[in-house]
Amino acid sequence: MARVACIGECMLELSGADQQTMALSYGGDTLNTAVYLARLGVEIDYVTALGDDPYSDWMIDQWLAEEVGVGLIVRAEGRVPGLYAIRTDGAGERQFFYWRDQAPARDLFTFPEIDNIAQRLVDYDYIYLSGVTLSLYQGDQRAKLYEILDAARAKGCKIMFDTNYRPRGWPDAAAARHAILEILTRTDLAAPTLVDDQQVFGDIDAAACVERLHAAGIGEVVVKMDAKGCLVSAKNVREQVATITRPDPLDTTGAGDAFNAGYLAARIAGIDPVGAARRANRLAGNVIMHPGAVMPRGDMPRDDIPGEDTLAGES
């Protein structure tokens, strides 16, 4: 079975209309993808740093319940994870507030445990990360990340990357562009959202995005275009794959993260890129009909769950 590692940050989440209705959860783009990969039967480990506090313990318990591996998570003594709060007004508009500058995830590559993690990562089949992952690290830490990715690729590991550009995490678009260009030279499967790459690189459309990424040496590209579906481009195939129209989506949070999990899981199962895109669109289409980034396990599409119907037979 293929092994996948997701690198990034997951924070505690407080959400509600006011202080009296705030509910505790957790959120993070790469963690969302890791959960969906686990639900799709992929052997997945999450790579991050948390504290040694009860809330970090709680998150780990939640991830274990989802069958996400936690053996590559650093526990930093005396530290606590990042936190963000979501306030929702009467019209449904959301505001985000963050407390994450001192989060241990931002120091992942400075902990002594990273050397052991690096040695273990070279034996994985895929490493998945995003632009949010890149925004966590600076200088020597980012260089250490590149060193680990290079060593893993030298042993046959493939790197999957989603631009997932969030301006709040960067000084400006130029800083993001510089870091992303570095990671693209190490990427085998790119899965950006068009609007993100338009902000960072100025791509006029999905075709231009695909051409730029192929020119960077990336063999397989799938560009997400929200309600318009996605454009898949790989060896001997280029096709726009339509998504299922949802008349009244409830919450688009996490749809791209789910898409990435659906696509990678299908490719690991031997499904061709177009078939993988169809399956990824279907999963993302289900996610937007539920509140929050991760929908209830029981609402997963049945033919996306190993053993429920056929998986590898779909084309």
N, C-alpha and C positions, 0 to 999 in steps of 0.2 A: 504493500500500500504506500502511495506517495505521502511524504511528510511535508507539511507547510509550517512556516513560522511567520507570524505577523509582528512587526516592530512598531511601537507607537506609545501613546499615552491614553489612559482611561481616567476620567475624573469622576468624583462624586457629583451628583446632580440634585438640585433642589428645584422643584417646579410647582407652580400653583398661582392662583389669583392674588393671594396675600399671605402674610406670615402664618395665619391660622390654618391655611389649607395646603401648605407646602408639603410635598411628598418626597421622600428620599429615593434616589435611584442612582444610576451611573451611566456614563456615556463617553464614547470615543470612536472615531471613524474606523480605525483598524480593529478595535475590539468588536465593533458591530460586525465587521466582515468575518472575524474569527468565529463568532457565535454562529453565524449562518453557515460557514464552512463546516463546523462541527455537526450542525443539524443535518447537513447534506452528506454526512458520512466520511468526511475528510479528517485525517489525523492532523490536528492543528495544535501548535503551542504559541502562547502569547509571550512576547518579549518586552518587558518594561521594568520600571522600578516603582515600588510602593513603599509606604511606611511600615512601622511595626505596631500600628494602632488598631483598635477594634474595627474601624471602618474599612481599613485595608483587608483585615481578616474577612470581613463580610463580603467584600467584592470577590475575593478569591473563592470563598464558598459558593457564591453565585456562579462563577465561571466554571468551577468544577462540576456543578449541577448541570451545566450545559455541555460538559465533556470537552471543555477547552483546557489544554495542558498548561500547567502553571510552574513547571520545573525550571523555566528560564526567566523567572521573575526575581529581581533583586529586592530584598526587604531591608530598607535603610533604617538604622537605629535612630530613634528620636524624631523621625520625620513623619509627615502626614501627606496624603495625596492632594492633588489639586481639586478645586471645587468651583462649580459654576451654578448660578441660579437663573431660572427662567421665570419671568413675570408675564402673565397673560392678562390683557385688558378685556373689557366687555365686548370688544369687536373681534377678539381672537388674535389680535396682534401680539407678538412676543418680543420681549427685551431680554438680552443676555448680559449677565454680570459675572466676571471671572476673578478668582483668587488662585493663581497657579504659578506665579513667578518663582516660588521656592519649592515647587513640586519635585520630588526625587526623580521622576521620569526625565526631567531636564538634565539630570546629571548621570544618566545611565552609563555612559562610556567612561566615567571617572571612577566607578566603583571597582574594587579588586576582583569581584566576581565576573567582570566582563571578559576576562581572559578565558575562563572556563566556558562561558557562553559562546565566545567566538570559536573555540575548538569544536563545540558541538554543532554549531550552525553550518559548518562546511559539509555535514552529512545530510542536510535537508534537500528535498527535491525542488522546493520553491520557497523564496522569501518574498513576502508582500509588505510594501510600505507605501506611504503617501506623502504629499506635499506638507501635510500637517506634521508628519513624522520629521521631515527635514527641518521644519521651522523650530523644532525643539532644541536643536544643537547648533553650536558655533565652533569655529576654529578647529582645535585638536579633536574635539568630539566628533565632528562631522568627518574629519580625516580618518578617524578610527572606524567609523561606520563604513566608509568607502573601502578601507583595508579589509574589513570582514566580508563585504560583498564580493570583492575581487577574489578573495581566497575561496569563497563558496562557489563562485562561477567557475573557477579553475578546476573544481572537482565535479562540475556538471550541473550545479544548482542553477535554476532559472530565477530571474528577478522580475516580479510584477510590480508596476508602479502606477499610481493614480495621482495626477497633479493635485487635485483637491485643494485648490488655492483659496486660502482664507486670509484676506488682507490684514486682519487683526494680528496675525502671527508673524508678520514681516515688517521691516522698516518701510519698504516700498516694493513695487512690482519688480524693479531692477534687481533687488537683492534676491527675490524669489526666483527670478529668471536665471541668475547666475548659479544658484544651488541646484535648480532643476536640470539645467544643462549638464551639470556634472553627473547627476544620477542617470540621465538618459543614456549616457555612454555605457552604462552598466545594466541597462534594462533590456529584457527579452520580450516582455509582454506589457504594452502600454494600454491603460484603460482610463483615459482622461474624460472629463465632461467638457463639451465644446465651449461652454461659456467661461470656464476657468482658463482654458488655453487661449481664448480670445483676449482675456484680460492680461495675461502674462506675455503672450507671444504675438497677439494681434492677428491670429488666423481669421480669414474672412469667412470660412465655412469648414465643414467637416472634412471635405476632400483636401483642403489646404493643410489642415491639421495632420491628416494621414500622411501626406507627402513629406511634410517636415519631419515627422517621426521616423518614417522609413529612411529618409536621408541621414538621420542620426544613427542608423544601423539597427533599428528595431524591426524585427521580422514580423511580429504580430501586433496589430493595433485594433482596438475597438473603441470608437468614440461615442460616448453617450450624448444623446441630443434630447433628453427629457421626453416630452410627449411625442416627439417625432421618431422615437426609437433609437437606433444606433447604426453606425457605419462600421462594418467589419472589413478589415483588409489584412490578408496574409498571403502566403504563397498560393498562387493560382486562384485566388478568390477575392472579390471586392463586392460587397452587397450591403444595401441599406435594409435593415431588418425592422419592420414596423412593430410598435408596441400595442398592447391591448388598450383600447380607449376606456378610460375611467371617467364617467360623467361628473362625479362629485368626489374627488380625492380628499381624504380627511387630513392627511399630514404627509408631506413629502420627505420629512426627516429620515435619513438613513437609506433612502431608496438606492442611491448610487453605491453605498457600501454593500447592500444586498445584491445588487446587480453584479458587482465584482466577485462576490462569493459564488453566485450562481454560475457565472461564466467560467471561473477557474475550476470549480467542482466538476462541471460538465467536460471541460477539456481534459482534466485528470482521468475522467471516466472513459475517455476515448471518443467523445462526441466532437464532430467537426466544428470549426469556428461559427458557421451560420447557425447550426443547431444549438450550439452553446449560447449564442446571443438570444435565440428564441426563448430558451429556458431562463436565462438571466432576466430578460424583459418580463417574463411571467412572474418571477419571484418579486421583482421590484414593483410590479403592478399590484401585487397583493399587499406589499408593505405600505403603500401609500393609502390604503383603505383602513389603516389602523393608526391610533395615536402612538407617538414615540418612534424611536429608531429601530427597535426590535419588537416585532409583532409576537403574540403568543405562539408557543411551539405548536399548539393544536391547530393553528390556522395556516400552517405551512402548506403549500400546494402538495397534494398527495403524491403526484407523480414525480415530485422533486425529492421525496424521501426514500432512501435506499430500502428496498424490500417491499415497498407499497405497490409499485408497478415496475415497469422496466426502466432502467436508467441508461446503461451503456448501449442499448439497442436503438435509441433515438438518433435520428440524423437530421 
